[in-house]
């Protein structure tokens, strides 16, 4: 005969609260918006004046960041909403959907850049010389994007937000593309005119690759994929270390935004009272939720008949 423990209120004591995560996302995203707006305008203007297709491509990339930041702001607002009748498990997957949208956005931008940049490689004689000011703009952009990446990643890891971490790596992809742009512009100034449009194509490839990674991971999360093996092993260890738990089976996990939903069968002494079994299951649940980013642990306990020692 099996018993189900009652559900307890969510209380992830060591994890950041929804209000803290929302505030951190708002602050960091506004910083990103301000920086990307300034960079987009400067890169586009200097790219046009300096005859650099690579710098213009990087400006378009920065512009896509603004759309990405807007998606993050909208998702951040909705994912923090409390559970309701239509969404009894909360709105955490809104963040996953936002990461998916960022991936699609990057793929579209990257493919568009590849489509428009290839013809320039087939007619190098029509390429005007690149001005030196384009190189200076590319180097400044590279530094700014790298600093933005480090800032966003630190915030995302602190509040355990995959959406913010995804946006941070988006900024890192910008830094990588800006490095390629700087090298391409420098090579063009050194006497290799095809280097600038080639750098623009490489930027398009980098954007497309990063977009596919975000899309693939987010899509798997929406399909109820489980956590990685290392995280599952930690959860398993916390459950087994709980006094009174003799063993576990049927451990299942699924990701819900930045949180994890856990279901497990706990094996306990069959001579325990229902109250004692409930207390053990509640303690196992508390331990997991205190140490991991777990939304809830649904426990089902099975009695085990212990053979007396001879």
Buried (B, 14 or more C-beta within 10 A) or exposed (E): EEBEBEEBEEEBEEBBEBEEBBBBBBEBBEBBBEBBBEBBEBBBBBBEEBBBBBBBBBBBBBBBBBBBBEBBBEBBBEBBBEEEEEEEEBBBBBBBBBBBBBBBBBBBBBBBBBEBBEEBEEEEEEBEEBBEBBBBBBBBBBEBBBEBBBBBBEBBEEBBBBBBBBBBBBBBBBBBBBBBBBBBBBBBBEEEBBBBBBBBBBBBBBBBEBBBBBBEBBBEBBEEEBBEEEBBEBBBEBBBEBEBBBEBEEBEBBBBBBBBBBBBBBBBBEEBEEEEBBBBBBBBBBBBBBBBBBBBBBBBBBBBEEEEEE
